[in-house]
């Protein structure tokens, strides 16, 4: 392969990646399923999709997934529930204040 062909191929691959990667990220975000209520870990951590409905005495006022360090707002992902999206209004006993 000549240096010109090699450079051309590299530029094409870089351009393809620049277009494809954001689309992959979007597809991944859309691929997250809502955390089911019967998820064993969700039950163990007493997850609720609406923090206001939690009766847990350890729940701090104003705490919710949206201000938890394990929450990723862009995707709704929670580090503790790989592959699932939680509600920004949700809450569980593993809540930890976002730094
Ligand atoms: S760890 Fe945080 S983000 Fe995840 S479900 Fe519990 S409160 Fe929500």
Backbone and ligand atoms as CSV (ligand in chain L), in Angstrom:
chain,resi,resn,atom,element,x,y,z
A,1,UNK,N,N,0.850,-1.175,0.000
A,1,UNK,CA,C,0.000,0.000,0.000
A,1,UNK,C,C,0.897,1.241,0.000
A,2,UNK,N,N,0.582,2.178,-0.861
A,2,UNK,CA,C,1.398,3.392,-0.940
A,2,UNK,C,C,1.054,4.307,0.237
A,3,UNK,N,N,1.955,5.239,0.585
A,3,UNK,CA,C,1.667,6.166,1.691
A,3,UNK,C,C,0.412,6.993,1.448
A,4,UNK,N,N,0.132,7.333,0.160
A,4,UNK,CA,C,-1.058,8.140,-0.139
A,4,UNK,C,C,-2.316,7.321,0.134
A,5,UNK,N,N,-2.328,6.050,-0.330
A,5,UNK,CA,C,-3.487,5.189,-0.075
A,5,UNK,C,C,-3.679,4.944,1.417
A,6,UNK,N,N,-2.581,4.750,2.122
A,6,UNK,CA,C,-2.643,4.509,3.555
A,6,UNK,C,C,-3.222,5.723,4.281
A,7,UNK,N,N,-2.764,6.910,3.894
A,7,UNK,CA,C,-3.265,8.140,4.520
A,7,UNK,C,C,-4.750,8.329,4.190
A,8,UNK,N,N,-5.116,8.032,2.928
A,8,UNK,CA,C,-6.520,8.179,2.505
A,8,UNK,C,C,-7.406,7.213,3.313
A,9,UNK,N,N,-6.913,5.987,3.466
A,9,UNK,CA,C,-7.695,4.996,4.222
A,9,UNK,C,C,-7.859,5.448,5.678
A,10,UNK,N,N,-6.762,5.965,6.256
A,10,UNK,CA,C,-6.826,6.438,7.636
A,10,UNK,C,C,-7.851,7.565,7.772
A,11,UNK,N,N,-7.824,8.513,6.827
A,11,UNK,CA,C,-8.747,9.648,6.889
A,11,UNK,C,C,-10.195,9.164,6.772
A,12,UNK,N,N,-10.438,8.190,5.892
A,12,UNK,CA,C,-11.790,7.647,5.743
A,12,UNK,C,C,-12.248,6.961,7.035
A,13,UNK,N,N,-11.346,6.198,7.648
A,13,UNK,CA,C,-11.701,5.504,8.894
A,13,UNK,C,C,-11.959,6.505,10.011
A,14,UNK,N,N,-11.148,7.552,10.075
A,14,UNK,CA,C,-11.334,8.572,11.111
A,14,UNK,C,C,-12.670,9.288,10.916
A,15,UNK,N,N,-13.001,9.602,9.661
A,15,UNK,CA,C,-14.264,10.286,9.375
A,15,UNK,C,C,-15.444,9.380,9.714
A,16,UNK,N,N,-15.334,8.108,9.386
A,16,UNK,CA,C,-16.405,7.156,9.687
A,16,UNK,C,C,-16.604,7.045,11.192
A,17,UNK,N,N,-15.500,6.962,11.925
A,17,UNK,CA,C,-15.584,6.856,13.388
A,17,UNK,C,C,-16.203,8.115,13.978
A,18,UNK,N,N,-15.846,9.275,13.430
A,18,UNK,CA,C,-16.371,10.541,13.952
A,18,UNK,C,C,-17.884,10.611,13.789
A,19,UNK,N,N,-18.405,10.003,12.736
A,19,UNK,CA,C,-19.849,10.003,12.491
A,19,UNK,C,C,-20.517,8.879,13.284
A,20,UNK,N,N,-19.890,7.721,13.328
A,20,UNK,CA,C,-20.521,6.547,13.918
A,20,UNK,C,C,-20.518,6.543,15.446
A,21,UNK,N,N,-19.474,7.055,16.082
A,21,UNK,CA,C,-19.385,6.961,17.538
A,21,UNK,C,C,-20.516,7.688,18.266
A,22,UNK,N,N,-20.837,8.930,17.886
A,22,UNK,CA,C,-21.977,9.561,18.585
A,22,UNK,C,C,-23.276,8.795,18.382
A,23,UNK,N,N,-23.452,8.205,17.199
A,23,UNK,CA,C,-24.665,7.430,16.944
A,23,UNK,C,C,-24.683,6.190,17.814
A,24,UNK,N,N,-23.516,5.578,18.030
A,24,UNK,CA,C,-23.438,4.402,18.891
A,24,UNK,C,C,-23.827,4.776,20.315
A,25,UNK,N,N,-23.328,5.919,20.760
A,25,UNK,CA,C,-23.651,6.390,22.102
A,25,UNK,C,C,-25.146,6.597,22.278
A,26,UNK,N,N,-25.786,7.165,21.262
A,26,UNK,CA,C,-27.230,7.377,21.311
A,26,UNK,C,C,-27.969,6.046,21.365
A,27,UNK,N,N,-27.534,5.131,20.527
A,27,UNK,CA,C,-28.181,3.822,20.496
A,27,UNK,C,C,-28.027,3.129,21.833
A,28,UNK,N,N,-26.851,3.277,22.463
A,28,UNK,CA,C,-26.622,2.651,23.760
A,28,UNK,C,C,-27.555,3.255,24.795
A,29,UNK,N,N,-27.678,4.605,24.760
A,29,UNK,CA,C,-28.547,5.274,25.729
A,29,UNK,C,C,-29.988,4.804,25.557
A,30,UNK,N,N,-30.410,4.638,24.294
A,30,UNK,CA,C,-31.772,4.196,24.049
A,30,UNK,C,C,-31.946,2.733,24.418
A,31,UNK,N,N,-30.832,1.993,24.465
A,31,UNK,CA,C,-30.917,0.571,24.739
A,31,UNK,C,C,-31.145,0.276,26.217
A,32,UNK,N,N,-30.901,1.261,27.086
A,32,UNK,CA,C,-31.105,1.004,28.510
A,32,UNK,C,C,-32.594,0.817,28.802
A,33,UNK,N,N,-32.873,-0.300,29.432
A,33,UNK,CA,C,-34.260,-0.589,29.800
A,33,UNK,C,C,-34.548,-0.015,31.177
A,34,UNK,N,N,-35.792,0.317,31.384
A,34,UNK,CA,C,-36.207,0.820,32.698
A,34,UNK,C,C,-35.991,-0.288,33.729
A,35,UNK,N,N,-35.448,0.071,34.872
A,35,UNK,CA,C,-35.192,-0.917,35.927
A,35,UNK,C,C,-36.517,-1.530,36.388
A,36,UNK,N,N,-36.663,-2.853,36.240
A,36,UNK,CA,C,-37.927,-3.476,36.650
A,36,UNK,C,C,-38.062,-3.536,38.179
A,37,UNK,N,N,-39.265,-3.384,38.659
A,37,UNK,CA,C,-39.532,-3.385,40.100
A,37,UNK,C,C,-39.158,-4.710,40.746
A,38,UNK,N,N,-39.177,-5.801,39.957
A,38,UNK,CA,C,-38.874,-7.105,40.548
A,38,UNK,C,C,-37.389,-7.466,40.464
A,39,UNK,N,N,-36.549,-6.512,40.072
A,39,UNK,CA,C,-35.105,-6.753,40.038
A,39,UNK,C,C,-34.629,-7.036,41.472
A,40,UNK,N,N,-33.887,-8.113,41.656
A,40,UNK,CA,C,-33.475,-8.548,42.997
A,40,UNK,C,C,-32.652,-7.477,43.723
A,41,UNK,N,N,-31.732,-6.844,43.002
A,41,UNK,CA,C,-30.901,-5.815,43.642
A,41,UNK,C,C,-31.747,-4.592,43.980
A,42,UNK,N,N,-32.663,-4.255,43.090
A,42,UNK,CA,C,-33.556,-3.117,43.339
A,42,UNK,C,C,-34.377,-3.355,44.608
A,43,UNK,N,N,-34.835,-4.593,44.762
A,43,UNK,CA,C,-35.614,-4.935,45.969
A,43,UNK,C,C,-34.733,-4.845,47.206
A,44,UNK,N,N,-33.523,-5.404,47.091
A,44,UNK,CA,C,-32.612,-5.406,48.238
A,44,UNK,C,C,-32.246,-3.994,48.674
A,45,UNK,N,N,-32.103,-3.107,47.681
A,45,UNK,CA,C,-31.727,-1.717,47.991
A,45,UNK,C,C,-32.953,-0.816,48.152
A,46,UNK,N,N,-34.140,-1.443,48.120
A,46,UNK,CA,C,-35.400,-0.725,48.327
A,46,UNK,C,C,-35.573,0.445,47.369
A,47,UNK,N,N,-35.199,0.177,46.091
A,47,UNK,CA,C,-35.347,1.206,45.063
A,47,UNK,C,C,-36.812,1.533,44.833
A,48,UNK,N,N,-37.094,2.800,44.701
A,48,UNK,CA,C,-38.436,3.260,44.306
A,48,UNK,C,C,-38.259,4.269,43.175
A,49,UNK,N,N,-39.114,4.227,42.161
A,49,UNK,CA,C,-38.973,5.168,41.039
A,49,UNK,C,C,-39.360,6.599,41.410
A,50,UNK,N,N,-40.026,6.759,42.545
A,50,UNK,CA,C,-40.383,8.104,43.013
A,50,UNK,C,C,-39.948,8.221,44.478
A,51,UNK,N,N,-38.899,8.985,44.719
A,51,UNK,CA,C,-38.328,9.109,46.068
A,51,UNK,C,C,-39.371,9.541,47.100
A,52,UNK,N,N,-40.359,10.298,46.660
A,52,UNK,CA,C,-41.365,10.808,47.589
A,52,UNK,C,C,-42.193,9.677,48.207
A,53,UNK,N,N,-42.211,8.523,47.562
A,53,UNK,CA,C,-43.012,7.409,48.069
A,53,UNK,C,C,-42.238,6.513,49.024
A,54,UNK,N,N,-40.947,6.746,49.177
A,54,UNK,CA,C,-40.140,5.900,50.055
A,54,UNK,C,C,-40.450,6.171,51.522
A,55,UNK,N,N,-40.569,5.098,52.278
A,55,UNK,CA,C,-40.835,5.219,53.717
A,55,UNK,C,C,-39.575,4.932,54.533
A,56,UNK,N,N,-38.446,4.811,53.846
A,56,UNK,CA,C,-37.194,4.481,54.532
A,56,UNK,C,C,-36.785,5.595,55.496
A,57,UNK,N,N,-36.538,5.241,56.763
A,57,UNK,CA,C,-36.150,6.276,57.731
A,57,UNK,C,C,-34.760,6.861,57.457
A,58,UNK,N,N,-33.929,6.127,56.702
A,58,UNK,CA,C,-32.570,6.609,56.419
A,58,UNK,C,C,-32.535,7.596,55.246
A,59,UNK,N,N,-33.653,7.754,54.580
A,59,UNK,CA,C,-33.678,8.646,53.411
A,59,UNK,C,C,-33.558,10.104,53.846
A,60,UNK,N,N,-32.554,10.769,53.268
A,60,UNK,CA,C,-32.354,12.187,53.583
A,60,UNK,C,C,-33.302,13.027,52.728
A,61,UNK,N,N,-33.856,14.091,53.313
A,61,UNK,CA,C,-34.743,14.953,52.535
A,61,UNK,C,C,-34.027,15.495,51.294
A,62,UNK,N,N,-34.714,15.438,50.173
A,62,UNK,CA,C,-34.155,15.973,48.927
A,62,UNK,C,C,-33.267,15.001,48.171
A,63,UNK,N,N,-32.988,13.849,48.772
A,63,UNK,CA,C,-32.130,12.883,48.076
A,63,UNK,C,C,-32.918,12.160,46.998
A,64,UNK,N,N,-32.293,11.969,45.851
A,64,UNK,CA,C,-32.903,11.280,44.712
A,64,UNK,C,C,-31.786,10.867,43.762
A,65,UNK,N,N,-32.132,10.009,42.833
A,65,UNK,CA,C,-31.127,9.541,41.863
A,65,UNK,C,C,-30.437,10.727,41.171
A,66,UNK,N,N,-31.192,11.763,40.866
A,66,UNK,CA,C,-30.643,12.906,40.135
A,66,UNK,C,C,-29.456,13.550,40.844
A,67,UNK,N,N,-29.398,13.442,42.171
A,67,UNK,CA,C,-28.265,14.036,42.887
A,67,UNK,C,C,-27.413,12.973,43.597
A,68,UNK,N,N,-27.439,11.770,43.044
A,68,UNK,CA,C,-26.641,10.657,43.572
A,68,UNK,C,C,-25.371,10.493,42.733
A,69,UNK,N,N,-24.302,10.171,43.397
A,69,UNK,CA,C,-23.021,10.038,42.682
A,69,UNK,C,C,-22.992,8.860,41.705
A,70,UNK,N,N,-23.907,7.929,41.829
A,70,UNK,CA,C,-23.912,6.763,40.943
A,70,UNK,C,C,-24.754,6.976,39.689
A,71,UNK,N,N,-25.396,8.128,39.580
A,71,UNK,CA,C,-26.340,8.403,38.482
A,71,UNK,C,C,-25.664,9.160,37.341
A,72,UNK,N,N,-25.990,8.765,36.105
A,72,UNK,CA,C,-25.530,9.477,34.913
A,72,UNK,C,C,-26.758,10.074,34.242
A,73,UNK,N,N,-26.881,11.393,34.336
A,73,UNK,CA,C,-28.091,12.065,33.847
A,73,UNK,C,C,-28.321,11.857,32.352
A,74,UNK,N,N,-27.254,11.839,31.564
A,74,UNK,CA,C,-27.402,11.733,30.111
A,74,UNK,C,C,-28.091,10.447,29.674
A,75,UNK,N,N,-27.885,9.373,30.416
A,75,UNK,CA,C,-28.439,8.078,30.007
A,75,UNK,C,C,-29.461,7.514,30.990
A,76,UNK,N,N,-29.505,8.044,32.192
A,76,UNK,CA,C,-30.372,7.484,33.226
A,76,UNK,C,C,-29.737,6.266,33.884
A,77,UNK,N,N,-28.492,6.019,33.546
A,77,UNK,CA,C,-27.812,4.836,34.085
A,77,UNK,C,C,-27.415,5.033,35.542
A,78,UNK,N,N,-27.407,3.927,36.259
A,78,UNK,CA,C,-26.913,3.898,37.632
A,78,UNK,C,C,-25.812,2.850,37.665
A,79,UNK,N,N,-24.707,3.184,38.291
A,79,UNK,CA,C,-23.570,2.269,38.368
A,79,UNK,C,C,-23.964,0.932,38.995
A,80,UNK,N,N,-24.906,0.958,39.898
A,80,UNK,CA,C,-25.294,-0.255,40.614
A,80,UNK,C,C,-26.222,-1.171,39.817
A,81,UNK,N,N,-26.834,-0.626,38.758
A,81,UNK,CA,C,-27.772,-1.413,37.968
A,81,UNK,C,C,-27.351,-1.399,36.505
A,82,UNK,N,N,-26.303,-2.118,36.193
A,82,UNK,CA,C,-25.751,-2.138,34.840
A,82,UNK,C,C,-26.804,-2.581,33.834
A,83,UNK,N,N,-26.927,-1.813,32.745
A,83,UNK,CA,C,-27.847,-2.170,31.672
A,83,UNK,C,C,-29.252,-1.625,31.856
A,84,UNK,N,N,-29.489,-0.973,32.979
A,84,UNK,CA,C,-30.826,-0.432,33.242
A,84,UNK,C,C,-30.761,1.073,33.467
A,85,UNK,N,N,-31.886,1.706,33.228
A,85,UNK,CA,C,-32.020,3.130,33.525
A,85,UNK,C,C,-32.913,3.282,34.749
A,86,UNK,N,N,-32.531,4.187,35.625
A,86,UNK,CA,C,-33.363,4.483,36.790
A,86,UNK,C,C,-33.981,5.867,36.589
A,87,UNK,N,N,-34.988,6.146,37.350
A,87,UNK,CA,C,-35.655,7.441,37.239
A,87,UNK,C,C,-34.844,8.510,37.972
A,88,UNK,N,N,-34.711,9.704,37.395
A,88,UNK,CA,C,-34.020,10.779,38.122
A,88,UNK,C,C,-34.705,11.096,39.449
A,89,UNK,N,N,-36.009,10.807,39.529
A,89,UNK,CA,C,-36.768,11.057,40.760
A,89,UNK,C,C,-36.691,9.878,41.726
A,90,UNK,N,N,-36.036,8.789,41.291
A,90,UNK,CA,C,-35.968,7.585,42.099
A,90,UNK,C,C,-35.048,7.720,43.309
A,91,UNK,N,N,-34.967,6.651,44.042
A,91,UNK,CA,C,-34.104,6.639,45.234
A,91,UNK,C,C,-33.901,5.184,45.672
A,92,UNK,N,N,-32.756,4.913,46.294
A,92,UNK,CA,C,-32.532,3.615,46.928
A,92,UNK,C,C,-31.605,3.822,48.124
A,93,UNK,N,N,-31.445,2.783,48.916
A,93,UNK,CA,C,-30.668,2.897,50.157
A,93,UNK,C,C,-29.166,3.087,49.901
A,94,UNK,N,N,-28.710,2.915,48.667
A,94,UNK,CA,C,-27.300,3.116,48.350
A,94,UNK,C,C,-27.009,4.566,47.951
A,95,UNK,N,N,-28.010,5.410,48.028
A,95,UNK,CA,C,-27.833,6.813,47.615
A,95,UNK,C,C,-26.621,7.431,48.306
A,96,UNK,N,N,-25.835,8.137,47.530
A,96,UNK,CA,C,-24.675,8.866,48.051
A,96,UNK,C,C,-24.609,10.204,47.340
A,97,UNK,N,N,-24.467,11.245,48.096
A,97,UNK,CA,C,-24.491,12.598,47.532
A,97,UNK,C,C,-23.426,12.776,46.454
A,98,UNK,N,N,-23.871,13.324,45.319
A,98,UNK,CA,C,-22.952,13.622,44.220
A,98,UNK,C,C,-21.983,14.696,44.674
A,99,UNK,N,N,-20.711,14.485,44.400
A,99,UNK,CA,C,-19.686,15.441,44.844
A,99,UNK,C,C,-19.762,16.740,44.058
L,1,LIG,S1,S,-27.522,4.222,43.751
L,1,LIG,FE1,FE,-28.181,6.337,43.474
L,1,LIG,S2,S,-28.677,6.513,41.296
L,1,LIG,FE2,FE,-28.608,4.357,41.778
L,1,LIG,S3,S,-30.740,3.808,42.239
L,1,LIG,FE3,FE,-29.716,4.285,44.180
L,1,LIG,S4,S,-30.160,6.458,44.542
L,1,LIG,FE4,FE,-30.576,6.038,42.379
